[in-house]
Amino acid sequence: MLVIVQGKAYDDEEIKSRLNPILREWFEEKYGEFTPPQKYSIMEAFNGNNVLISSPTGSGKTLAAFMTALSRLLDRAVEGTLEDRVYVVYVSPLKALNNDIRKNLEEPLNEIYELAGRKKIGIQKIRVAVRTGDTDSSEKQRQLRKPPHILITTPESLAIALCSPKFSKVLKRVEFLIIDELHALAENKRGTHLSLSVERLQEIQEGKMVRIGLSATIHPLEGVARFLAGYENGRERDCVIADVTFEKKIDISVLSPVENLFNATAEEISEKLYQTLAEMIRGAKTTLIFTNTRSATERVVFHLKKIMGDEFPVAAHHSSLSRDVRLEVEEKLKSGELKVVVSSTSLELGIDIGYVDLVVLIGSPKSINRALQRIGRAGHRLHETSVGRIVVLDHDDLVECSVLAKEALERRLDRIHIPEKPLDVLCQHVVGMAIERKWGVDDALRVVKRAYPYRNLTKEEFVAVLKYLAGKYSELEEKNVYGKIWFDEETMEFGKRGRMVRPIYYLNTGTIPDEVAVSVVTKEGHHVGKVEEEFAERLVKGDIFVLAGRTFRFLRSRGMRIIVEEVKDEKPTVPSWFSEQLPLSYDLALRIQEFRRVMDENLESAHKILKSFPVDGNAAESIIRYFDEQKRFSIIPHSKRLVVEKLEEDRNYYFFHTLVGRRANSAIARTFAYRVGRAKKCNVQFTLNDNGFVLILPRSKRLKDSEIIDLFELKGFEEDLNEALMKTEILRRRFRHVAVRSLMILRNYLGREKSVWRQQVNADTLLRLLLKHFGKEFPVIKETFREIMEDAMDIINARDYLSRIGKEIDVVVTRIPYPSPFGLNLYVMGEEDVVLMEDRRKVLKELHEKILAYLSANS
């Protein structure tokens, strides 16, 4: 009996025997034999099974997804029985990918028509059309008159199509639903939104719809298969997993451009980095370089252009560039005009960029899955080896990337996090469902619970959402938040309220928030500059940061402004690039902890240990030196030992070496800062990164060792984090996002756009009102806290880690005269802005020299 099962490869002849004869002949002429994803999936789709195809870029998975559908369509086209309706829906998160797919379908279809013509076989034309937010109304009208047989769309446009009284009629007998880039959807609210649209699409079907999901490297595949297939009456629907990721060979190694990362100056490191990159570029036909931030992408392009000249044209590709510029770069890369493209994250997804034979990552990609995805863009064809080189410029990165590269080679992936029952997305879909027809509550709940993220939704939670959407709260009406549906609590039925609901839904559906720069203004009213909203939400009262070369303390905020005061001679607690950095995955963090333990226990035979890691000589020497100095100066923290280092200077610093990734560290650091502030009655600042966090107390306030140990108490952790989040920037801004998704604040009312400033001012008023009258259980507030704690932070893994303290993990508190080697990056995090990169290197070098002098004096 099928449920979630691993697929098997079918024989080529067996697959060909099921194909439409013209399609079979076309395929044999063009390709000859099937690729692994095709061997695993085509027959399963013919057999009516849902299929999840996980395979590398360039392995033929798109054709694998369409092959069965094309065969069925061609059977009808030859018979002349193709009807005016949609047979296949293809959904992708990228509009650019949608246009690629249409081209990639129309080309083979034209070749098939030519072949049919040569054989004197009459054949109906199979219509393919794209329907997204960019599709004009005349094209949409054309699609109504002559519906496409294959509809290519986005998650948002599918949700709107389901509410279209006319167009939804041509969607009632869909035979195949193909979802591309599933790995990019499952982890966020766009994927949650799509999962509900898919169940609403299933609800209007006259038959069963075969679901085919396409994904790059992802884990666990069983969870993603459940996300794709959903549930029926509380039990999982069947799904076959076609896992062919193991078919592709990879070659990864970690390089350090200099021998000693502490001793080298910024100039030396920069010079060696670009020399190393130039050598690699000259040795390859086409090179794709990934950085982790947009600013780093621009910096690398600038330097490479100077070195490479016209011999090797270089271009940047990132999300801040206009669509036209990005498309031009993609086309030039595909045609071979460009030899080098530098990207942040924008080329991770499956846009067709032609042939690349080398991928270089500068710095850690922060997750094994992302590393494999990026490196998988090299050696586009399945039988070729994907070659990836990770260049590191920092000790923590070096250790991280060495472990990451070994784990990637062994295909030990990170688990993905799928959001659990987001209530704001549910609000949108309840309004969408109400537009379709009148519903009984149990009937509607049955449809919603078929979507994987909502399998555990309770009737109480669903009814709370209905009450909010029905405008049952007069306090909200006073603030112009009106009901979008009617809800009868006696008959337990609901439906749409008024004619305006349809345009409101069309203009406000979707999950991606509007984000704009936030103005920074002094308390005297002088405008200083702007910061990204993602940076602003990280700020806590008293935080110090740098803007335009000056240092400011954050005081408060209003609307889209943050109010600050200028301070002198104070260390920043938040570096300006913080918001752009990718967070380290928890699973990889645990493996790095374990690597630290092995190194600590076997430091004398470290060379032997590192032989099994894909690192060059410079990298190996730097790792050994780094561990040796930490062990002699302080204590090495690892999987069995959490080290807290106390440093007394102008203020008291407490370094917590909790290597659990930035998201989990954020939850722990905020809670600990709140607990210390409550106990010591003072403002506690904190700085954090993936490897740990620092609590910073005023000079007169100190923590005893016993007080440090007490902080790890798991009881009340969630409640204290809840309290720590009150009156924070992240709560204000995430509440706005959730309120907009919940249709409490309308971004667009009858064609009039509401500015983000006005949205935020409304959100601040509503947040105060809801907390005062209804508390944290009100659906929109409840979802705001869930999103912050589970999606933005990582309370689940923070709790997991803390639950092991005192059992598997011992806490050791030690005093240090200077920041330890493992604590240096945390200590100078803020310094990166006070000073230029060169001076930051100088600061690191000076601190490192103090460590060496101390070790020499105490040896």
N, C-alpha and C positions, 0 to 999 in steps of 0.2 A: 504493500500500500504506500503510495507516494505521500510524503508531506514535504519536508525540506531535504532533498537528497542530492548527492554528488552525481553529476552526469557522467556519461561515457562517450568515447569517440565512436562514431559510426563509419562504416566502410563507404568509400567514395561511390562505388557502383550502386549501393543501396540508396544513397541520397539521390543520385542522378535518376534512379528509377521513379522517384516520386515527383521530379520536377516537370514542369510543362516542357514539351519537346523543343520548342523554339528557344526557351530560356536555357535548357540543357545544352543545345548546340552553341548558342552564344557564349555560355560559360566555358565550354571546352575549347573554343577558338581563342578566347581572351585569356583564360587563366590555367586551364588544363586540370589542375587539382585543387582540392579544398584545403584551406588553412585550418589549424586546430580549432579556433573558435567556430568555424563553419561546420567542422566534423561533429562537434559537440552539441550544436544548437539547432541546426535546420530541421533535423528529424523530430526533435522534441516539440518544436512549434507545429510541425505537421500533425503530430499526435495530440495537439491541443493543450500541451503543458506550458505553464508559465516558465520562463527561462531567465536566469541572471547570468550574463556573460561577463566574466572578468578577465581581461587580457590586455597586453601592452598596446601602445599606439602603433598603428601600421600593421596590425595583424589581421585585418579584414573583418573586424567585428561589426562594422556598420553594414556591410554587405550580408553578413551572417544574419543580422536582425531583419533585413528586408527581403531576403531570398524567398522564404516561404510565402510571404504576402504577395510578392511579385509573381510567383508561380500561380497562385490562386487567381490573381487579377488577370494574368495572361490567359488562363483557361477560359475565363468569362469573355475576355476581349476577342479571342478567336471564335468563340461561339456567338458573339454579338449580344451577350446578355448583361453587359456592364450597366448598372443602373446609375441614376443621378443621386448618389449618396456617398458619404465618406466610409471607406472600408478600413483605412489605416490612419491612425493618429500618431504622429511623431512629435515628441516634446523634448526641447533642449533648453537649458538655462541661458544659452548665448544666441543673440540674434545673428551674430556673424556666422556661427556654426549652422544656423538654419539656412542661410543663403548658400553655404558650401554644400549642404545636403541636397538642396534642390538641384544645384548644378550636377552633383555626383549621381543623382537619379535620372535627370533628363538625358545625360550623355549615354548611359547604357540603354535607356528606353529608345532613343533615336537609332542606336546601333541594332537593337532588336527589330524595330520597324523596317529598317533597311534589309535585314536578313529575311524577314517575313515577305517583303516585297520581292526579293530575289527568288523566293520559293513560291511566289504567286499565292500567298496565303493572305486573305482579307483579315484585317485586325482593327478593332476599335482603339482609339487613342486613350491612354491612361493619363488622367489629368493630375498634375502635382501643383499645389499652391501653398504659399507662405501666408500665415495670418498672425501678425504681431501688432504691437502698439504703433509701429511705423506704417502699417498697411492703410492706404487711403480708403475713403468711403466708397469710391467708385469701384475699386477692386473688391471690396467686401460685397457690394451689390452683385457684381459679376459672379462671385462665389455662391451667392444665394441662387442666382438663376441657373448656373451650371456648377454644382458643388464639385470640389476636387475629390478624386478617389483616394488620394494621399494628401492629408492635411499636415503641414509642418507648422508648429506653433511653440509658444513659450508657456510656462506655468500660469502667468497672469492672464494671458489672452484666452487660455482654455477655460479659466474660471468665468470670464466674461461671456464666452461663447455658450456656456451651459445655461446662462440666464437669457440668452437671445431667443425670443419666442419662435422666430422663423428658423434661424440657423440650427438651433438645438434639435429640430426635427430631422435634419440630415445626419445627425450623430447617433441615431437610435439603433443602428445595426453595425457598429464598429467591430471588426473581426480581430484586428491587431492593434495593440497600444505599445509603442516603442518609446522608452524613456532613456535618453542619452545622458552621459556625464552624471550618473547616479551618485557617484562619490562626492560630487560638488553640491548635491542637493540634500542628501540624507542628513547631513550634520547641521542644517540650518532651517530657519522658518520658511524659506522658499520651498524646501522639500516637504515640510509639514503641510503647507498650503496646497501643494500639488497632490499630496496623498489624499486630502479630502476631495479635491476636484476629481481625482480618479474614481473614488467611491461614488461620487454623485454621477459621474459618467456611466459607471457600471449600473447604477440604479435605474437609468432610463433605457438600458439595453434590452433588446428582445431576445438576445442569446448571450453566450459566454464570450468574453473578450480575452484573447490570449495576451498576456503581458510579457514584454521582453525588455529587460533592463541591461544597459551597457555601462560598464564601470572600469575605471583603471584600478590600480592596486588599492585594495581596501580590506579591512578586517574588523570584526568577524563577518565572513561572507553569509553565514546563516542569518545574522541580524539584518543585513542589507536585503537578503532574499525575503525575509518576513516583511520588511518595509515595502518592498516592491509588490508582493502578493497580497498583503493585508489578511484580514480575518473574515470568516463567515460563521455567524452564530457562535462566536467565542472560540472557534478553533482555527488554527492556521490554515490558510489555503495552500495547496500544493505548489512547489516550485523546484525546478531542477537547476542546480548550480553548475555552470560550465566554466570551471576554473582552469584557465590555460596560462596563467601568469608564469608558471614554472617553465614554460617552453622557451622563454626568451633568455639568452645569456647576457650577463652583465659583468662589467669590469670597472670596479670602483677603487680609487686610492686617495689617500689624504696627504696633502703636501704642505710643508711649511717653507715659505720662500727664504727664511733666514735661519741661521743656526741657533741663535739665542734671542727669543722674543722679548725678554726683559731688557737685555743690553742694547738692542738695536734702536737707533733713533727713528723718528717718524719718517725722515727723508730716506733712510736706508730701507725701511720696510716698504715704503711706497715704490721706491726705485726697483727693488727686487720683485715686488708683486707684479708690476707692469712688464718687467723683463720676462718673468715666468709666463705671464699671460701671452705675451708676444710670441714666445717660443712655441707654445701650444697651438696658437692660432695659425702660425706658419706651417705647422706640421699637419694641419687638418684642412679639408676642403671648405667646410662650413662649421662655424662654432656658435653655439648658443650659450650665453653667460647669464646666470641668475644671481641677482643680489637679493637682499631681503627688504630693501626699502627703495622708494622712488628716488630719494635724494642720492643714495649710493649708486643707483643706475646712471643718473646724470653725471656723477663724478667719474665713474669708470669710463663712460663714453668719451668724456672730455679728454682724459689722459690717453686713452687708446688712440684717439684720432691724431693726437700729437705724435705718438710713436709710430703708428702704422702708416700714416700718410694716405696717399691715394691707392697704394698697392692693395690694401685690404679695407674696403669701405666698411664703416661701423655705424650702427644706428641704435637708438633707444626705443623701447616699447614698454609703456606702462599705462595704468588707468587714468592718469592725469592728462595724458595726451588726447587730442581730439580723435574721433572715430576715423576721420579721413586719413590722418597721419598714421594711425595704427594699421589701417588697411593697406596703405602704400608700403609700409615696412613689410607686412606679411607677403604682399605680392612680389616685392623685390627679393625677399628671402627665397620664395618659391621659385622665382625665375633664375636665381643664381647671381643676380646683380649685387646682392649683399653677401659678404663673407662672414660678417660678425654681427650678431644682434645681442644687445644687453637688455634684460627684462627684470622686472621685480617679480610679481606673481602672475601677470596677465597672459603669459604664454604657457602656463601650466596645463590649461585645459586643451581639449583636442582640436583646436583650430588647425586646419591643414597648412603647414608652413614648408612643405616639401622635405628635401633630404638634409639632415644634419648628422655629421659623423662624430661630433664631440660636444658634450655638455660640461660646462665648468660652473661649479657653485662657489661663490665667494662667501665664506662664512657658513654657519650651520643652517640647514633648512628646517631644523627643529622637530622634524618628525620623519620616521623611516618611510612612511607611506609617501610623503611629499618628496623625499629624496628619490625614491624609485620612480615616481611620476615624472619628475623633472629629467632624470637621467634616461628614462624610457623614451624621451623625445629624440635620442640619438640612435643611429642605426635603425632607421624607420622600418625596414623590412624585418619580418619575423626571424629569418635565419641568421641575421646579422647580430653582432654583439653591441649592446649599448655601452658606450664608453663614457664614464663620468669621472671628473677630477674635482675634489673638494679642496680649495685653497683656504688655509686658516691663518689668522693674524693675531691670535690671542690664545692664552693658555687654556681658559675654560672651554673655548670653542674647539681647541685641539683635542682635548679629552672627549668632549661630547661627540665630535665628528668621527673620531677613531672608533668609538663604541657604535655609533650610528652606522658607519660603513660596514663593520663586521656583521651587525644585525641585518642590514639590507642584503648583504651577500647570502646570508643564511635564511632570508625571507621570513624573519620573525617580525611581524608587523605590529603597529600600534592599533589598539581598539578605537573605533570611532564612537562619538557621543551623539546619539539621536535625541533631540529635545522631547521631553515628556509632556504631553497634553497642553501645549500652549493655548491659553484661553483667548488671547487676542485674535489669533488666526481663526479660532472657532467662531468668534463673534462675526467675523467677515462672512464666513460660510453659512452661518445661520441666516443672515440677512439674504445671502444669495439663494439659499433654499426657499426662504419665504417668498422671494420674487417668483420662483418657479411655480409654486402651488401652496395650498393649505396643507399643513402637516399635523399628524398626531405626535405628541412628544415621544412616545415609545418607538414609533416608526422612524422618526428622525434620529433618535439616539442610536437605533440599530445601524443606520447608515454610517453615522459618525464613528461608532466603535469598530467598524470594519477597517478603518484606517489605522495602521500600526501605531502611530504616536498616541492615538486616543483609545487604545484597547482597554485601558484601565480607568477611563472617565466614568465617574459615578453619575447617577441620575440627579443627585443633589447639586453637583457642580454644573450640570447641564441646565437645570431649572434656574439656578442663580444667574447664568448667562442670559437665559430667556427673559427673566425679570428685569435685568439691567437694560436689555435691548428694547423691551416693551415700554420703557419710560415709567417704571413703577415708583420712581423716587422723585418727589416734588422738589427736593433740594437741588437736583441736577437740572430740572426744567428752569429753575430760577437763573441758572448759568447758561441757558440756551442749549442744553443737551436734551434733545427730544427723542421720543421713541421711534424706532425704525420698523418695528413689527408690532402686531397685536398678539397678546397671549392671554388665553382664557384658562384660568387656573382650575375652573370647575370641570370643563370638558377636556382639559389638558391638550389644547390645540393651539397652533399659532400660524400666522401668515403675514403678508406684507401690509404695511400701514401707509396708505396714500400713494399718489402717482409719482411723488418726488423721490421715492426710495430707489427706483431703478437708476436714474442718472447719478444719484449720490453714490450708489454702489459701483457703477461703471468708472466714475472719476476718482474713486478712493481705494479701489482694491489693490492688493499687493503688499509685500512685507518689507521692502527695502526702505529704510527711513531717509527723509531729507536731512542731509548734514551740510552745514555751512561753517565757515570760519567764525570763531567767537572773538569779539573785540576785547582787548585788554585795556582797561582805563584806570588811571590812578585815582585815589580817593578824592583828589582835588579836581578831578574831571578831565585830566589830560589824556589824550589817546596815545597809547604806546605802540600798538601793533595788533596782530591777530595770531591766534593759535587754532589748531584743529580741534573740532568738538571732542574727538576721541581722547585728545590730550586733556582737555578741560574736565572731562568726567572723571579723570584719575585724581584730580586735586582734592586735598583735604585741607580744611582751614589751618593756616600756619605754614603750609607747604611753600618752599622757596624754589623759584625757577628762573631761568635766564631768557631774556628776549631782547633782541637788538643790542646785544653786548652789555646789557644792564641786568642787575639782579633784583627780583621782586618777590614780596611775600603775598600769598593769596589771602584775602580777607573775606570776601563774600561774592555773591553773584546776583544778577538780575536780568531776566530775559536771556538774550544772547551776549551779555557782557559779563566779564569777571572784573571785580574791583580789587586793586592791589596797592601796596605801598612799596616804594623803593627802599632797599636795605643795602648796607655796605658790609663787606667782610663776613658774609654768611655763606656757608656752603649750600648749594642747591640740593634739594631732596628728590627732585624729579627731572631727569634729562629730557630735552625737547623731542628727541627721536623716539621716546618710549612708546608712543601710541602706534608707531608704524611696525614695531618689532613683532615677529611671529612668536607665539608662546611655545615652549617646549612641551611635548606630550608627556603625560604622566608615566606611561609604560616605558618610554625611553629613559626618563629620569630614574626610574627604579633600576634599570639595567646599568646606568652610569654609577649609581650607588654601589651596585654589586661589583663593578669593575674597580671602584675605589677600594673596596674591601680586599679583593684579590691582590691589588697592588700593595696595600698596607701590610698584608701578611706575608708577601713574597718580594719585598722591595729589592733584596740582594740578587734575585734572579729575574728582575724586571725585563732585561733584554730578551730573555727566553720567552716570557709571556707575550711581549709585543711582537714576536715573530709571527704569531697567528693573526695579527691585525694588519689590515692593508694600509700601512703608514710608511712614509719614506724615512731615511736616516735622521734628518733634521728633526722631524716630528717626534720620533721615538726618543731621541736624546732630550728634547725639551720636556716631554711628558715625565721622564724619569727624574730629571732635575727638579721639576715642579713638585712632585710627590716627596722627594727627599727633603727639600727645603721646608715643606709644610710639616713633615713628620718631626724634623729637628726643632722647628720653631714653636709649633703648637701641637695639635693632634689631628690626625686625618679622620674626617667624618665619613661614614659609609652606611651600608645597608643595616648594620647592627648597632650603629653608634651615631647619635645626633650630638654634635658639638656646639656649645654656645660659648662664644668668646667675648670677654668683657674688656673694653678699652676705655680708659678714663683720660679725656683731653679737656678741651674747653667745654665739652658736653660729655655725657656718658653714653657710650655706644655699646649695644648688645647685638652681636652677630649670631644669627640663628642659621646654621648650615643645614636647612631642610631642603634637600635637593628633590623637589617634587613638581617643578614646573611653575611658571609664573602665575597661572590661573589658581592653582591650589595654594601657592604661597600668598596670593592676594587675600584669599579667605582667612588664612591663618594669621597673617600680619595685621589685618584690620581688626580681627577679634582680639589678638594679644594687645594691640595698641589701645583698644577700648578698655580692656581689663586693667591694664597698667594705669591708664589715665583716671579710671574710676577709683582705683586703690590709692594712687599717689596724689590725686587732685591736681593734675597738671596736664598740659597739652603734650601729647607724645607724637613725634614725627616718625615716619618710617620710610625706608627705601627698600625696594625689592627687585629681584631679577629671578631667573629660572632656578638658580642654585641656592637661594635663601633670601633672608631679609634682615634689615638692621632696625632695631628700635632705638630712637635717639631721645634721651631724656635731658632736662636741664641739669646743670652742674650740681645743683643742691639735691637732686633726687637720684637715689641709687636703688638698685634691686639686689636683695640678698639672694644667695643661691637657692634657698628654699622657695622664695617668691618666684624665681624663674621656673622652677620645677612645677609649681602650682598652676602656672599659665597653661600647661598641657592638659588640664582637666577637660575631659570630653563632655561632661555633663553641662548642659546649658550653652554649648558651643553655638548652636544655630540661633538661639534666642539672643545671645550676645552679638552675633554677627548682624542679626536683624536690627538691633539697637544701634550698632556702630554705623549702619547704613543710613539711619535717619539724618536728615539735614545735610546729606552729602550731595556732591555734584552728580555722581553716577545715578543716584536715585531720581533726582530731578530730570535728568536727560533721558534715562531709560523709561521713566514714566511717560514722557512725551511720546517716545517711539511706540510704546504699548497703547497709549490712549489714541494715537492716530490709527494704528492697526485695528483697534477695537471700535473705530468709527465714533469715538467720543469727541475727538477733535477732527474736523474735516479739513484736509489739505486743500481741497478744491470743492467749492460750493457753487453749482450751476455755472461752471466755467470761470469762476473767480478764484484765483490762486490765493491761499493764505500764506503769508511769509513765515519763514521758520521762526523769526523773532516773535510774531504774533502767536504762533503755535505754542512757543515756550512760555510766553506770558500767561496764556490760557491754561497750559498744563500746570504751572505753579499754583494758580488759583484753585484748580480742580483737585490737585494733590492734597492741598491743605483741607479742602472741604471733605473729601472722601475719608481721609485719616481721622478727621474730627467726628464725623457722623457715622461712619460704617466700619472703620478699622481695617485691618490687614486681610480680612477674609473676602472683601468686596472683589469680584472677579478681576477687575483691571489692576487693582493694587496687588492682589495675590500673584498675578502673572508677572508684574514688574519685579517683585522680590524673587520669584522663581527664575526669571531670566537672568537677573544679576548673579544670583548665588549658584545656579547650575550651568548657565551658558557662558556668561562673561567671566565668572569665577568658576571654581571647580570644588564645590562643597562636598560632593560625593567622595572624591579622592582625598580631599583634605581630612575628612572624617576617617577614611580608611587608614591613612597614615597615622593620625593621632591615636587611633584605637590600638595601634601596635606599640606605642610608647610605653615603656615600663614592662612590656612582655617580651617582644622580639627585639626591641630597640632600647638601648640605654641612653639616658641623657647625661652628658659630661660637661660640666661648666669649668672654664679655665680663664685665667687672666693673661692678657698679652700687652707688651709695651707699645707695639705698633700693629696696624692691621696685618694679619697673616697673609701668606701668599694666596690662599684660597679666598680670603676676604677682600683682597685688593680691588677687584672689580666692583664689588658692592660699595666700598669706601669711596671710590672715585667716580661713581656713576654720575652724580651731579656735576662733578668737576668738568665733565666733557663739554659743558656749555660755557663755563666761566672762561675756559681757556680753549685755545685751538687744539686740534688733534696733536700737533707737535708738542705743545706744552703738556697735554695729558700724558703723552709718552714720557715726558720729562718727570712729571709727578710720579708716575709708576716707577720710573727708573730710580728716582731719589728714595722712594719708600723701599724699593727692593734692595738698594744699597744699605739702608738702615738695617734691614733684615739680615743681610749678609754680614754686616759688622757685628750685629748682636750674636749671630751664630758663631762667628770667629772668636769673639770675646768669651763665649760660654762653652766652647768646645773642649 
